[in-house]
Amino acid sequence: ENLLFVFPPASGDIVGDISFYRPSDAKKDFQLPIELDKENRQDVKTDKLLKGLWKIQVNWSMGGKEYFKEDKIMIQ
């Protein structure tokens, strides 16, 4: 399965990163650069994510403004 991140249409580049935090084991934390397709989407495969709770933080800039989104997911 994949996680799909969808960003709004932008007149300029979207730059940033997606951080994955494992609350039960910080050694599993990792970060990915935002690399969007032509439709401003990014697929992230979940096959390397251990089962359990993950916190995801997305930090990006677009048009000179900074943005942040945080969410939690459960991999089963």
N, C-alpha and C positions, 0 to 999 in steps of 0.2 A: 504494500500500500504506500501511498504518497501523501504528504501534506502539500496543499496548494496555497501559495501566498499570492494574492491578487492586489496589485497596486493601482491607484487611480491614474487616469491618463495624465501625462505630464508634457509640458512644452519643452522641458529640458531633461537632463539626465537625472535619474534617481540613484543616489549613492548611499550605501550604508551596509549594515550587517544584521544577521539573524543569529541570536545567541540561544543556545539550549542549555538549561540548567537542570541537573538531577538533584533534587533536594536531599535524597538519601545517600548520595555519593558524589561529592564535588569533583572527583577524579574523572568522572564521565562527562563533565561539562565540555562544550565545544562551541565554536563560532564559524559561521559561513558568510562569505561576502554575498551581497545581493547581486545576482546575475539574472536579469529579466529577459524573457523572450520578447518577440515583437508585440505581444498582447499585454505586456506589463505583468507577466505572471512568472512565478518560480516554483518548480516542483522540487520537493525534498523527499527522498526515499526514507521510509521509516524502518527499513530492515536492519539498520545498525543501532536503532534505539532499543534499549532494554525495556522490558515490560514494566509498567508502573507510571508514576507521576513525573511529568516534565513541565518546567516553566519555560516559556518561550518569550524572548524580548526582541522586538524588531525596532532598530534605530535607523532612520534614514533622513536624508535631506533632499528637498525638491524645490526648485524655484527660489532658492535662498532661504527657505524655512526648514526648521528642524522638526521631526516628527518622532513619536515613540508609541509603541503598542505593546502591551504585555498580556499574555494569556496562559492558561494551564491546560494541558492535555493529559489524557490517560491512555497509554499504549497497553493493549490487551493481547 
